């Protein structure tokens, strides 16, 4: 297949498709799209110019998007058009082979872990969360309970199940790293304990780089425990960067303050290393460009990779009608952030595992690539 081309810069096309979403002429082509669940939901993996990213396809903005991906040709390549005008060539990652397998007790592998981007295995170890049980506490953008309610996943993935699926995904589909996130359980470890045992289970069976993701545990000793168990990278996600926005859109999680996160980052970086601790920031929830870049500057100074992504509303959540941020707003953040990261030596290519290495939920890695050119 010929190398995909685009009539606009790759980073701009990705930012446009992630902001507007995209309509599919042939929605069943390529890798399956995702509905509900924990992050990137209501999306489909798309590849342009060698970069695989997640494009919203089941969201309210996507239904009215001016962008359309046409039916693939005989070579598996599709055209992207905007109001009938060609803007680029894209392709879809193949449906993973491990999706066709089930465990000995009859659980489909796809209910235990899924493919994100092109080569990332992702799982939500605990598909329940203390924040999700009450609308007065839940993160207003979260859909962690939707896939469980729909029967597309199971509530708790055991270390043995995760190891079995991870081995198959590496062997059959060439998966290169793994993301383990979790709903926040009761207890002061905030999920670190279940992630520790899960990472150990996978590493005992297959040598696969792993990022674990949780809220900051109360005891900093958990960073060393997770690292010793086999976790190669750590994600602790701010989502929003100002206390006003955090209390408005994620009232339960906002009980852990921004400053507590910074204390946690300072404790975790010496354990995992510079660039191996990251945070996920959702642009478009109300934080200004200056707010986001100011916090990113502090994070980069600590050696934390700030993975900034455009907020995408998920159907069935309180924020399902919230607009996505304009592509120009995202570019105004990602362009200077990419230069900041390159100058600090915190490149996504050097991250061992996780969202920043995958890069599919944001155009940041494409901006970073241009900053390196």
Residue pairs with C-beta under 8 A, 6 or more apart in sequence:
1 75
1 76
1 77
1 91
2 75
2 77
2 89
3 49
3 50
4 47
4 48
4 49
4 50
4 77
4 88
4 89
4 90
4 91
5 49
5 88
5 89
6 13
6 48
6 49
6 87
6 88
6 89
7 86
7 87
7 88
8 16
8 87
8 88
9 370
10 48
10 49
10 51
10 366
11 331
11 334
11 363
11 366
11 367
11 369
11 370
12 327
12 331
12 363
13 48
13 80
13 87
13 88
14 48
14 51
14 53
14 363
14 366
15 310
15 327
15 330
15 331
15 334
15 363
16 67
16 327
17 46
17 53
17 55
17 67
17 80
18 53
18 54
18 55
18 56
18 309
18 310
18 312
18 324
18 327
18 330
18 361
18 362
18 363
19 61
19 310
19 324
19 325
19 326
19 327
19 330
20 61
20 62
20 65
20 66
20 67
20 324
20 327
21 55
21 56
21 57
21 59
21 61
21 62
21 63
21 65
21 67
21 312
21 324
22 46
22 55
22 56
22 57
22 62
22 65
22 67
22 68
22 69
22 80
23 57
23 62
23 63
23 65
23 67
23 68
23 69
24 44
24 57
24 68
24 69
25 68
25 69
25 70
25 71
26 70
26 71
26 72
27 33
27 57
29 71
29 72
29 78
29 92
30 44
30 45
30 72
30 91
30 92
30 93
30 94
30 95
31 44
31 45
31 92
31 93
31 94
31 95
31 96
31 115
32 44
32 95
32 99
33 42
33 43
33 44
33 57
33 58
34 40
34 41
34 42
34 43
34 44
34 114
35 41
35 42
35 58
35 146
35 147
35 150
35 152
35 315
36 42
36 143
36 146
36 147
36 150
36 152
36 314
36 315
36 316
37 124
37 127
37 143
37 144
37 146
37 147
37 148
37 152
37 153
38 124
38 127
38 142
38 143
38 144
38 147
38 181
38 183
39 181
39 280
39 361
40 54
40 116
40 312
40 360
40 361
41 143
41 146
41 147
41 314
42 56
42 57
42 58
42 59
42 62
42 312
42 314
42 315
43 54
43 55
43 56
43 57
43 58
43 312
44 54
44 55
44 57
44 92
45 52
45 53
45 54
45 55
45 92
45 93
45 115
45 116
45 117
45 118
45 360
46 52
46 53
46 54
46 55
46 69
46 90
46 91
46 92
47 53
47 90
47 91
47 92
47 93
47 118
48 80
48 88
48 89
48 90
49 88
51 359
51 365
51 366
52 93
52 117
52 118
52 360
53 117
53 359
53 360
53 361
53 362
53 363
54 116
54 117
54 360
54 361
56 62
56 312
56 324
58 315
59 312
59 313
59 314
59 315
59 320
59 324
60 313
60 315
60 320
60 321
61 313
61 323
61 324
66 82
66 83
67 80
67 81
67 82
67 87
68 80
68 81
68 82
69 78
69 79
69 80
69 90
70 78
70 79
70 80
70 81
71 78
72 78
72 91
72 92
76 91
76 92
77 89
77 90
77 91
78 89
78 90
78 91
78 92
79 86
79 88
79 89
79 90
80 86
80 87
80 88
80 89
80 90
81 87
93 115
93 117
93 118
96 115
96 169
96 172
96 173
97 172
97 173
98 109
98 110
98 165
98 168
98 169
98 172
98 173
99 108
99 109
99 110
99 115
100 109
101 108
101 109
101 168
102 108
102 109
103 109
103 112
103 161
103 164
107 154
107 161
109 164
109 165
109 168
109 169
110 152
111 152
111 153
111 154
112 123
112 153
112 154
112 157
112 161
112 162
112 164
112 165
113 121
113 122
113 123
113 157
113 162
113 165
113 166
113 169
113 178
114 121
114 122
114 123
115 121
115 122
115 169
115 173
115 175
116 122
116 179
116 358
116 360
117 358
117 359
117 360
118 360
119 173
119 174
119 175
119 176
119 177
120 175
120 176
120 177
120 178
120 179
120 357
120 358
120 360
121 165
121 166
121 169
121 175
121 177
121 178
121 179
121 208
122 178
122 179
122 180
122 181
123 157
123 162
123 165
123 178
123 179
123 180
123 181
124 144
124 153
124 157
124 181
124 182
124 183
125 156
125 157
125 162
125 180
125 181
125 182
125 191
125 194
125 195
125 198
126 155
126 156
126 182
126 183
126 185
126 191
126 194
127 144
127 145
127 147
127 148
127 153
127 154
127 155
127 156
127 183
128 144
128 145
128 148
128 155
128 183
128 185
129 142
129 144
129 145
129 183
129 184
129 185
130 137
130 183
130 184
130 185
130 186
130 252
131 137
131 138
131 139
131 142
131 183
131 184
131 250
131 252
131 253
132 138
132 139
132 142
132 144
132 145
132 183
134 252
135 318
136 251
136 252
137 251
137 252
138 250
138 251
138 252
138 318
139 239
139 249
139 250
139 252
139 253
140 249
140 250
140 317
140 318
140 319
141 239
141 249
141 250
141 282
141 285
141 311
141 313
141 314
141 317
141 318
141 319
141 322
142 314
142 317
143 314
143 315
143 316
143 317
144 183
146 314
146 316
147 153
148 154
148 155
157 198
158 201
159 197
159 198
159 200
159 201
159 202
160 201
162 180
162 198
162 201
162 202
163 201
163 202
163 204
163 205
163 206
164 205
166 175
166 178
166 202
166 205
166 206
166 208
167 205
167 206
169 175
170 206
170 208
175 208
176 208
176 209
177 208
177 209
177 210
177 211
177 232
177 352
177 353
177 354
177 357
177 358
178 202
178 208
178 209
178 210
178 211
178 353
179 210
179 211
179 213
179 235
179 353
179 354
179 355
179 358
180 195
180 198
180 199
180 210
180 211
180 212
180 213
180 231
181 212
181 213
181 214
181 235
182 191
182 194
182 195
182 213
182 214
183 191
184 190
184 191
184 214
184 215
184 253
185 191
185 194
187 193
188 217
188 218
188 219
189 217
189 218
189 219
189 222
190 214
190 215
190 216
190 217
190 218
191 214
191 215
191 217
192 212
192 214
192 217
192 222
192 225
192 226
193 222
195 212
195 213
195 214
195 226
195 231
196 212
196 222
196 225
196 226
196 229
196 231
197 229
198 212
199 210
199 212
199 226
199 229
199 230
199 231
200 229
200 230
202 208
202 210
202 230
203 210
203 229
203 230
209 232
209 233
209 352
209 353
210 230
210 231
210 232
210 233
210 353
211 231
211 232
211 233
211 234
211 235
211 278
211 352
211 353
211 354
211 355
211 357
212 226
212 231
212 233
212 234
212 235
213 234
213 235
213 236
213 237
213 354
213 355
214 235
214 236
215 236
215 253
215 256
216 236
216 256
216 260
216 261
216 263
216 264
217 223
217 264
220 264
220 267
220 268
223 234
223 267
223 268
223 271
223 272
224 271
226 234
227 271
227 272
231 272
232 272
232 276
232 352
232 353
233 272
233 276
233 277
233 278
233 351
233 352
233 353
233 354
233 357
234 268
234 271
234 272
234 276
234 277
234 278
235 277
235 278
235 279
235 280
235 354
235 355
236 261
236 264
236 265
236 268
236 277
236 279
237 279
237 280
237 281
238 246
238 258
238 261
238 279
238 280
238 281
238 295
239 246
239 249
239 250
239 253
239 280
239 281
239 282
239 285
240 246
240 249
240 250
240 281
240 282
240 285
240 286
240 287
241 258
241 281
241 287
241 291
241 292
241 294
241 295
242 258
242 286
242 287
242 291
243 254
243 257
243 258
244 286
245 285
245 286
245 287
246 253
246 254
246 258
247 254
248 286
249 285
249 286
249 319
258 295
261 279
262 298
262 302
265 277
265 279
265 299
265 302
265 304
266 302
268 277
269 276
269 277
269 302
269 303
269 304
273 303
274 303
274 345
274 346
275 303
275 305
275 345
275 346
275 347
275 350
275 351
276 351
276 352
277 303
277 304
277 305
278 304
278 305
278 306
278 307
278 351
278 354
278 355
278 356
279 299
279 304
279 305
279 306
279 307
280 307
280 309
280 355
281 292
281 295
281 296
281 306
281 307
281 308
281 309
282 309
282 310
282 311
283 292
283 308
283 309
283 310
283 311
283 325
283 329
283 330
283 333
284 310
284 311
284 322
284 323
284 324
284 325
284 329
285 311
285 322
289 329
289 332
289 333
292 308
292 333
293 333
293 336
293 337
295 306
296 306
296 308
296 337
296 340
297 340
299 305
299 306
300 306
300 340
300 341
300 344
300 346
301 344
303 346
305 341
305 346
305 348
305 351
305 356
306 337
307 355
307 356
307 359
307 361
307 362
307 364
308 330
308 333
308 334
308 337
308 362
308 364
309 361
309 362
309 364
310 324
310 325
310 330
310 362
311 319
311 322
311 324
311 325
312 324
313 319
313 320
313 321
313 322
313 323
313 324
314 320
330 362
330 363
331 363
331 367
334 362
334 363
334 364
334 367
335 367
335 371
337 364
337 367
338 364
338 367
338 368
338 370
338 371
339 371
341 347
341 348
341 368
341 371
342 368
342 371
342 372
347 368
347 372
348 356
348 357
348 359
348 364
348 365
348 368
349 357
351 357
355 361
359 365
359 366
